[in-house]
Amino acid sequence: MEGTVAERRLRAQGGGSAVKEAQEESFREFVEGSWSRLLRTAYLLTADHGAAEDLVQVALMRTYRHWDRIEAYESPEGYVRRAMVNANISAWRRRKHVVHVMAEPPERPAESGDHQDAYAVRDELWRAVCAMSPRMRTVFVLRYFEDLTEAETAAVMGCAVGTVKSQIARGLTKLRGELRAEGSLR
Protein backbone atom coordinates (compact mmCIF):
# COMPACT_ATOMS: atom_id res chain seq x y z
CA MET A 1 0.00 0.00 0.00
CA GLU A 2 1.24 3.41 -0.93
CA GLY A 3 0.84 6.73 0.88
CA THR A 4 1.26 7.98 4.39
CA VAL A 5 -0.30 6.32 7.39
CA ALA A 6 -3.00 9.01 7.46
CA GLU A 7 -3.85 8.47 3.78
CA ARG A 8 -4.08 4.69 4.21
CA ARG A 9 -6.27 5.14 7.28
CA LEU A 10 -8.58 7.49 5.37
CA ARG A 11 -8.83 5.07 2.45
CA ALA A 12 -9.67 2.24 4.85
CA GLN A 13 -12.47 4.39 6.28
CA GLY A 14 -13.71 5.26 2.80
CA GLY A 15 -12.72 8.93 3.05
CA GLY A 16 -9.70 8.82 0.75
CA SER A 17 -11.54 7.50 -2.30
CA ALA A 18 -13.72 10.62 -2.45
CA VAL A 19 -10.72 12.85 -3.09
CA LYS A 20 -9.79 13.00 -6.77
CA GLU A 21 -6.25 12.83 -8.11
CA ALA A 22 -6.14 16.58 -8.84
CA GLN A 23 -7.39 17.35 -5.35
CA GLU A 24 -4.79 15.04 -3.82
CA GLU A 25 -2.09 16.88 -5.76
CA SER A 26 -3.56 20.22 -4.69
CA PHE A 27 -3.57 19.09 -1.06
CA ARG A 28 0.02 17.83 -1.32
CA GLU A 29 1.14 21.20 -2.75
CA PHE A 30 -0.73 23.05 0.00
CA VAL A 31 0.96 20.97 2.71
CA GLU A 32 4.41 21.45 1.19
CA GLY A 33 3.87 25.20 0.89
CA SER A 34 2.39 25.85 4.32
CA TRP A 35 3.96 23.17 6.56
CA SER A 36 6.56 25.42 8.20
CA ARG A 37 4.06 28.20 8.96
CA LEU A 38 1.53 25.74 10.37
CA LEU A 39 4.22 24.01 12.44
CA ARG A 40 5.39 27.37 13.85
CA THR A 41 1.83 28.24 14.89
CA ALA A 42 1.33 24.79 16.40
CA TYR A 43 4.56 25.10 18.38
CA LEU A 44 3.48 28.44 19.75
CA LEU A 45 0.14 26.91 20.74
CA THR A 46 1.59 23.80 22.40
CA ALA A 47 5.11 24.88 23.48
CA ASP A 48 6.33 21.39 22.53
CA HIS A 49 7.87 20.30 19.21
CA GLY A 50 6.44 16.78 19.26
CA ALA A 51 2.96 17.95 20.23
CA ALA A 52 3.16 20.65 17.55
CA GLU A 53 3.89 18.10 14.82
CA ASP A 54 1.05 15.93 16.07
CA LEU A 55 -1.31 18.92 16.12
CA VAL A 56 -0.49 19.88 12.53
CA GLN A 57 -0.93 16.30 11.37
CA VAL A 58 -4.30 15.98 13.14
CA ALA A 59 -5.53 19.22 11.58
CA LEU A 60 -4.31 18.22 8.13
CA MET A 61 -5.88 14.78 8.44
CA ARG A 62 -9.20 16.37 9.35
CA THR A 63 -9.04 18.82 6.44
CA TYR A 64 -7.89 16.19 3.93
CA ARG A 65 -11.30 14.53 4.01
CA HIS A 66 -13.02 17.71 2.87
CA TRP A 67 -10.27 19.22 0.76
CA ASP A 68 -12.54 19.55 -2.28
CA ARG A 69 -14.58 22.15 -0.36
CA ILE A 70 -11.75 23.71 1.64
CA GLU A 71 -9.50 24.52 -1.31
CA ALA A 72 -12.27 26.75 -2.68
CA TYR A 73 -11.91 29.05 0.36
CA GLU A 74 -10.03 32.29 -0.05
CA SER A 75 -7.58 31.19 2.65
CA PRO A 76 -7.43 27.43 3.21
CA GLU A 77 -4.51 27.99 5.59
CA GLY A 78 -6.82 29.93 7.89
CA TYR A 79 -9.23 27.00 7.83
CA VAL A 80 -6.43 24.60 8.79
CA ARG A 81 -5.25 27.02 11.50
CA ARG A 82 -8.79 27.01 12.92
CA ALA A 83 -8.76 23.20 12.87
CA MET A 84 -5.46 23.29 14.80
CA VAL A 85 -6.89 25.66 17.42
CA ASN A 86 -9.98 23.47 17.81
CA ALA A 87 -7.89 20.29 18.10
CA ASN A 88 -5.62 21.96 20.65
CA ILE A 89 -8.58 23.18 22.69
CA SER A 90 -10.05 19.66 22.68
CA ALA A 91 -6.69 18.22 23.75
CA TRP A 92 -6.21 20.54 26.72
CA ARG A 93 -9.76 20.00 27.85
CA ARG A 94 -9.09 16.27 27.99
CA ARG A 95 -5.75 16.30 29.75
CA LYS A 96 -5.13 17.11 33.36
CA HIS A 97 -3.11 20.11 34.36
CA VAL A 98 0.48 19.09 35.07
CA VAL A 99 2.61 21.16 37.40
CA HIS A 100 6.36 20.98 36.83
CA VAL A 101 8.12 21.37 40.15
CA MET A 102 11.79 22.24 40.15
CA ALA A 103 14.15 21.41 43.01
CA GLU A 104 15.86 24.78 42.72
CA PRO A 105 15.01 27.94 40.80
CA PRO A 106 17.07 28.41 37.65
CA GLU A 107 20.14 30.56 38.01
CA ARG A 108 19.94 34.07 36.67
CA PRO A 109 22.52 34.92 34.03
CA ALA A 110 25.35 37.20 35.05
CA GLU A 111 24.98 40.85 34.00
CA SER A 112 27.23 40.93 30.97
CA GLY A 113 25.61 43.60 28.81
CA ASP A 114 25.76 41.53 25.62
CA HIS A 115 23.25 39.45 23.69
CA GLN A 116 22.89 37.06 26.60
CA ASP A 117 20.78 39.62 28.46
CA ALA A 118 18.33 39.86 25.59
CA TYR A 119 18.23 36.07 25.33
CA ALA A 120 17.62 35.73 29.07
CA VAL A 121 14.70 38.19 28.97
CA ARG A 122 13.25 36.43 25.91
CA ASP A 123 13.64 33.07 27.65
CA GLU A 124 11.89 34.36 30.80
CA LEU A 125 9.11 35.79 28.66
CA TRP A 126 8.68 32.48 26.81
CA ARG A 127 8.56 30.55 30.10
CA ALA A 128 5.91 32.95 31.40
CA VAL A 129 3.87 32.51 28.22
CA CYS A 130 4.18 28.71 28.52
CA ALA A 131 2.93 28.93 32.11
CA MET A 132 -0.29 30.61 30.92
CA SER A 133 -3.48 28.64 30.61
CA PRO A 134 -3.86 27.09 27.16
CA ARG A 135 -6.74 29.41 26.26
CA MET A 136 -4.79 32.53 27.24
CA ARG A 137 -1.70 31.28 25.39
CA THR A 138 -3.85 30.62 22.31
CA VAL A 139 -5.12 34.20 22.40
CA PHE A 140 -1.54 35.53 22.69
CA VAL A 141 -0.27 33.34 19.86
CA LEU A 142 -3.05 34.31 17.48
CA ARG A 143 -3.05 37.98 18.43
CA TYR A 144 0.66 38.74 18.67
CA PHE A 145 2.57 35.98 16.88
CA GLU A 146 0.10 35.44 14.01
CA ASP A 147 -0.73 39.18 14.01
CA LEU A 148 -4.49 38.67 13.81
CA THR A 149 -6.87 41.42 14.89
CA GLU A 150 -8.98 40.96 18.00
CA ALA A 151 -12.02 40.20 15.81
CA GLU A 152 -10.08 37.66 13.73
CA THR A 153 -8.71 36.02 16.88
CA ALA A 154 -12.23 35.78 18.31
CA ALA A 155 -13.50 34.26 15.05
CA VAL A 156 -10.73 31.65 14.98
CA MET A 157 -11.33 30.72 18.62
CA GLY A 158 -15.10 30.84 18.34
CA CYS A 159 -15.56 33.30 21.19
CA ALA A 160 -16.54 36.94 21.69
CA VAL A 161 -14.16 39.84 21.04
CA GLY A 162 -14.60 40.82 24.69
CA THR A 163 -13.22 37.43 25.73
CA VAL A 164 -10.12 38.03 23.61
CA LYS A 165 -9.67 41.50 25.14
CA SER A 166 -10.07 40.24 28.70
CA GLN A 167 -7.65 37.33 28.12
CA ILE A 168 -5.08 39.77 26.69
CA ALA A 169 -5.54 42.20 29.58
CA ARG A 170 -5.21 39.46 32.21
CA GLY A 171 -2.28 37.89 30.41
CA LEU A 172 -0.37 41.17 30.09
CA THR A 173 -0.97 41.92 33.78
CA LYS A 174 0.28 38.45 34.67
CA LEU A 175 3.36 38.79 32.43
CA ARG A 176 4.24 42.20 33.84
CA GLY A 177 3.92 40.90 37.39
CA GLU A 178 6.05 37.83 36.74
CA LEU A 179 8.75 39.72 34.86
CA ARG A 180 8.90 42.44 37.55
CA ALA A 181 9.18 39.77 40.23
CA GLU A 182 12.07 38.19 38.35
CA GLY A 183 13.72 41.56 37.85
CA SER A 184 13.50 41.62 34.05
CA LEU A 185 11.32 44.76 34.06
CA ARG A 186 12.36 47.74 36.06
C-alpha positions as CSV (number, residue, x, y, z in Angstrom):
1,M,0.0,0.0,0.0
2,E,1.2,3.4,-0.9
3,G,0.8,6.7,0.9
4,T,1.3,8.0,4.4
5,V,-0.3,6.3,7.4
6,A,-3.0,9.0,7.5
7,E,-3.8,8.5,3.8
8,R,-4.1,4.7,4.2
9,R,-6.3,5.1,7.3
10,L,-8.6,7.5,5.4
11,R,-8.8,5.1,2.4
12,A,-9.7,2.2,4.9
13,Q,-12.5,4.4,6.3
14,G,-13.7,5.3,2.8
15,G,-12.7,8.9,3.1
16,G,-9.7,8.8,0.7
17,S,-11.5,7.5,-2.3
18,A,-13.7,10.6,-2.4
19,V,-10.7,12.9,-3.1
20,K,-9.8,13.0,-6.8
21,E,-6.2,12.8,-8.1
22,A,-6.1,16.6,-8.8
23,Q,-7.4,17.3,-5.3
24,E,-4.8,15.0,-3.8
25,E,-2.1,16.9,-5.8
26,S,-3.6,20.2,-4.7
27,F,-3.6,19.1,-1.1
28,R,0.0,17.8,-1.3
29,E,1.1,21.2,-2.8
30,F,-0.7,23.0,0.0
31,V,1.0,21.0,2.7
32,E,4.4,21.4,1.2
33,G,3.9,25.2,0.9
34,S,2.4,25.9,4.3
35,W,4.0,23.2,6.6
36,S,6.6,25.4,8.2
37,R,4.1,28.2,9.0
38,L,1.5,25.7,10.4
39,L,4.2,24.0,12.4
40,R,5.4,27.4,13.9
41,T,1.8,28.2,14.9
42,A,1.3,24.8,16.4
43,Y,4.6,25.1,18.4
44,L,3.5,28.4,19.7
45,L,0.1,26.9,20.7
46,T,1.6,23.8,22.4
47,A,5.1,24.9,23.5
48,D,6.3,21.4,22.5
49,H,7.9,20.3,19.2
50,G,6.4,16.8,19.3
51,A,3.0,18.0,20.2
52,A,3.2,20.7,17.5
53,E,3.9,18.1,14.8
54,D,1.0,15.9,16.1
55,L,-1.3,18.9,16.1
56,V,-0.5,19.9,12.5
57,Q,-0.9,16.3,11.4
58,V,-4.3,16.0,13.1
59,A,-5.5,19.2,11.6
60,L,-4.3,18.2,8.1
61,M,-5.9,14.8,8.4
62,R,-9.2,16.4,9.3
63,T,-9.0,18.8,6.4
64,Y,-7.9,16.2,3.9
65,R,-11.3,14.5,4.0
66,H,-13.0,17.7,2.9
67,W,-10.3,19.2,0.8
68,D,-12.5,19.5,-2.3
69,R,-14.6,22.1,-0.4
70,I,-11.8,23.7,1.6
71,E,-9.5,24.5,-1.3
72,A,-12.3,26.8,-2.7
73,Y,-11.9,29.0,0.4
74,E,-10.0,32.3,-0.1
75,S,-7.6,31.2,2.7
76,P,-7.4,27.4,3.2
77,E,-4.5,28.0,5.6
78,G,-6.8,29.9,7.9
79,Y,-9.2,27.0,7.8
80,V,-6.4,24.6,8.8
81,R,-5.3,27.0,11.5
82,R,-8.8,27.0,12.9
83,A,-8.8,23.2,12.9
84,M,-5.5,23.3,14.8
85,V,-6.9,25.7,17.4
86,N,-10.0,23.5,17.8
87,A,-7.9,20.3,18.1
88,N,-5.6,22.0,20.6
89,I,-8.6,23.2,22.7
90,S,-10.0,19.7,22.7
91,A,-6.7,18.2,23.8
92,W,-6.2,20.5,26.7
93,R,-9.8,20.0,27.9
94,R,-9.1,16.3,28.0
95,R,-5.7,16.3,29.8
96,K,-5.1,17.1,33.4
97,H,-3.1,20.1,34.4
98,V,0.5,19.1,35.1
99,V,2.6,21.2,37.4
100,H,6.4,21.0,36.8
101,V,8.1,21.4,40.2
102,M,11.8,22.2,40.2
103,A,14.1,21.4,43.0
104,E,15.9,24.8,42.7
105,P,15.0,27.9,40.8
106,P,17.1,28.4,37.7
107,E,20.1,30.6,38.0
108,R,19.9,34.1,36.7
109,P,22.5,34.9,34.0
110,A,25.4,37.2,35.0
111,E,25.0,40.8,34.0
112,S,27.2,40.9,31.0
113,G,25.6,43.6,28.8
114,D,25.8,41.5,25.6
115,H,23.3,39.5,23.7
116,Q,22.9,37.1,26.6
117,D,20.8,39.6,28.5
118,A,18.3,39.9,25.6
119,Y,18.2,36.1,25.3
120,A,17.6,35.7,29.1
121,V,14.7,38.2,29.0
122,R,13.3,36.4,25.9
123,D,13.6,33.1,27.7
124,E,11.9,34.4,30.8
125,L,9.1,35.8,28.7
126,W,8.7,32.5,26.8
127,R,8.6,30.6,30.1
128,A,5.9,32.9,31.4
129,V,3.9,32.5,28.2
130,C,4.2,28.7,28.5
131,A,2.9,28.9,32.1
132,M,-0.3,30.6,30.9
133,S,-3.5,28.6,30.6
134,P,-3.9,27.1,27.2
135,R,-6.7,29.4,26.3
136,M,-4.8,32.5,27.2
137,R,-1.7,31.3,25.4
138,T,-3.9,30.6,22.3
139,V,-5.1,34.2,22.4
140,F,-1.5,35.5,22.7
141,V,-0.3,33.3,19.9
142,L,-3.0,34.3,17.5
143,R,-3.1,38.0,18.4
144,Y,0.7,38.7,18.7
145,F,2.6,36.0,16.9
146,E,0.1,35.4,14.0
147,D,-0.7,39.2,14.0
148,L,-4.5,38.7,13.8
149,T,-6.9,41.4,14.9
150,E,-9.0,41.0,18.0
151,A,-12.0,40.2,15.8
152,E,-10.1,37.7,13.7
153,T,-8.7,36.0,16.9
154,A,-12.2,35.8,18.3
155,A,-13.5,34.3,15.1
156,V,-10.7,31.6,15.0
157,M,-11.3,30.7,18.6
158,G,-15.1,30.8,18.3
159,C,-15.6,33.3,21.2
160,A,-16.5,36.9,21.7
161,V,-14.2,39.8,21.0
162,G,-14.6,40.8,24.7
163,T,-13.2,37.4,25.7
164,V,-10.1,38.0,23.6
165,K,-9.7,41.5,25.1
166,S,-10.1,40.2,28.7
167,Q,-7.7,37.3,28.1
168,I,-5.1,39.8,26.7
169,A,-5.5,42.2,29.6
170,R,-5.2,39.5,32.2
171,G,-2.3,37.9,30.4
172,L,-0.4,41.2,30.1
173,T,-1.0,41.9,33.8
174,K,0.3,38.4,34.7
175,L,3.4,38.8,32.4
176,R,4.2,42.2,33.8
177,G,3.9,40.9,37.4
178,E,6.0,37.8,36.7
179,L,8.8,39.7,34.9
180,R,8.9,42.4,37.5
181,A,9.2,39.8,40.2
182,E,12.1,38.2,38.4
183,G,13.7,41.6,37.8
184,S,13.5,41.6,34.1
185,L,11.3,44.8,34.1
186,R,12.4,47.7,36.1
